[in-house]
């Protein structure tokens, strides 16, 4: 039989062993999870180790948080000019403008049309913060820089306001402010060009058209002056004081009188009414008077002397001779009247041809005058509207304007070191006590208290010795 040496503690002298008694074990709880006593026993066994891990994790977290790169955010402020509209430089804003205009501007600020000039102005192609180590093909580097700049920008509208905010994040305060300001200025420049370019182009085209109108007016004036010089006419418009037309009217009146005289003489010859002549020369008029007197005398003598009296016959012969003389005179007058009518007709035809020729010249001159008047009126209207076009092209109107530039921020917005440190402390606390606890449970389980026997092995513990001190404790 082998002798087994006991390792139990031996009391000194006659001192009794410290014994702890326990209540009976509940069979229902013997197979349950860890009890509070077990947890406390495990934590107490690894307390020093857990505190050491906690201290190391907190120091490491504090160091890592202290070296985290800071991020500064600077913001430039813009305002939408809703009511400040320039009808010369831009059209009225349509309905639904609020629903599309501001979102469009927000996208435009972060578009390549704005950000690409910003990259060149700030030389971001050589900034390590934005290149992120990329090198080689400049197009690839520019694309990476654009992507990083796009991510560094935040553009948003103020809540319930017409303010637009352009925020830029960077590692240095002055760099963040520079990016936000340059982005805002490039956007405003692009916005002004979008509004002013049509007005400038319109002013340019208007100037060219105005010069063409001026040349047309000068050419029309020169044509009128040359026409007047060629035809010797000062007044090109036909009027009532035209001498040629007055002469034609006079000749036509004289022709009409000659024709009336011709018809009168012709009628007298055909009617052989010698005693009722109303026209003719003085001699013919005298003969007509004498004929009338002789016919009256003949009638008296016939009543007194009879029809066959020699005096009556002689008077009849004399009357016949007078009639023949009157007829000859009227025939001569008729021939003279026909000649006069022919001359007046030729003169009227010649004068009419002259008037028609002059009228054609005046019509040509009137056409030139109308062209000149039209050119002058058009040029005057265009010249009157030119100041408005010039004003629109140089007005400098913009539907979005700058309120304030971004100032370099005093404090970094990221990271929130206090928040990070508190989170790190909480995580460190969990790891410091969780790692030894997990090691105890899953790797190296030890029996440390009464509950370890009773709950896991179902072995009742009758007594438990308190820690001993002195010679027997070893």
Secondary structure, 3 states (H helix, E strand, C coil): CCCCCCCCCCCCCCCCCCCECCCCCCHHHCCCCCCHHHHHHHHHHCHHHHHHHHHHHHHHHHHHHHCCCCEEEEEEEEEECCCCCCCCCCCCCCCCHHHHHHHHHHHHHCCHHHHHHHHHHCCHHHCHHHHCCCCCCHHHHHHHHHHHHHHHEEEEECCCCCEEEEEEEECCHHHHHHHHHHHHHHHHHHHHHHHHHHHHHHHHHHHHHHHHHHHHHHHHHHHHHHHHHHHCCCCCCCCCCCHHHHHHHHHHHHHHHHHHHHHHHHHHHHHCCHHHCCCCCHHHHHHHHHHHHHHHHHHHHHHHCCCCCHHHHHHHHHHHHHHHHHHHHHHHHHHHHHHHHHHHHHHHHHHHHHHHHHHHHHHHHHHHHHHHHHHHHHHHHHHHHHHHHHHHHCCCCCCEEEEECCCCCCCCCECCHHHHHHHHHHHHHHHHHHHHHHHHHHCCCCCCCHHHHHHHCCCCCCCECCCCCCHHHC
